[in-house]
Structure formats: C-alpha cells, structure tokens
Amino acid sequence: MDVVSDDLARSVKKQGRQASATIGGRRRSGFLLGNRFVFSDQSELLWMQAGPGEFRELRIWRK
C-alpha cells in the first residue's frame, strides 16, 4: 500500500467508482480507478492506494 497525494484523492473521488474491498483482513470502503483501489482512514486525513493483488473481495456499488 502506498500513501497518495490530496490531488490524486480528489480526482479519484470524481472519476472512480465507489467500491469496497478487503485489505489485510479488514473491509474498507473507497474508490476503484482502473486496477487500483484508493481508500482513506475514518477521518479522511490519510488516503492510501492498494494495487492489484493487495485487495480481495472487491464489490462495486451501484448508483
């Protein structure tokens, strides 16, 4: 997992699809953009990115 910049987090919120995935045994809500899953901590101060193979059980939310 990598920490992402605030600019990337803003663009992912606009362009990505809302989804949830299991990362390290914990279920996280975030956004899917291409083949990466971007999620934040509960207070949305720190945004992190999980690449392919780092997340499992992806579910994309319908609008």
For each residue, the residues with C-beta under 8 A, 3 or more apart:
1: 23 48 49 50 54
2: 48 49 51
3: 46 47 48 49
4: 8 9 12 38 47 48 49
5: 8 9
6: 9 10 47
7: 10 11
8: 4 5 11 12 38 47 49
9: 4 5 6 12 13 38 40 47
10: 6 7 13 14
11: 7 8 14 15
12: 4 8 9 15 16 31 33 38 47
13: 9 10 16 31
14: 10 11
15: 11 12 33
16: 12 13 19 31 32 33 38
17: 31 32 33 60 61
18: 29 30 31 32 60 61 63
19: 16 29 30 31 32 37 58 59 60 61
20: 27 28 29 30 58 59 61
21: 27 28 30 32 37 39 50 55 56 57 58 59
22: 25 26 27 28 55 56 57
23: 1 26 28 37 39 50 54 55 56
24:
25: 22
26: 22 23
27: 20 21 22
28: 20 21 22 23 37 39 55
29: 18 19 20 39
30: 18 19 20 21 37 38 39 40
31: 12 13 16 17 18 19 37 38 39
32: 16 17 18 19 21 36 37 38 58 60
33: 12 15 16 17 36 38
34:
35: 51 52
36: 32 33 49 50 51 52
37: 19 21 23 28 30 31 32 49 50 54 55 58
38: 4 8 9 12 16 30 31 32 33 47 48 49 50
39: 21 23 28 29 30 31 47 48 50
40: 9 30 43 44 45 46 47 48
41: 44 45 46
42:
43: 40
44: 40 41 47
45: 40 41
46: 3 40 41
47: 3 4 6 8 9 12 38 39 40 44
48: 1 2 3 4 38 39 40
49: 1 2 3 4 8 36 37 38
50: 1 21 23 36 37 38 39 54 55
51: 2 35 36 54
52: 35 36
53:
54: 1 23 37 50 51
55: 21 22 23 28 37 50 58
56: 21 22 23
57: 21 22
58: 19 20 21 32 37 55
59: 19 20 21
60: 17 18 19 32
61: 17 18 19 20
62:
63: 18
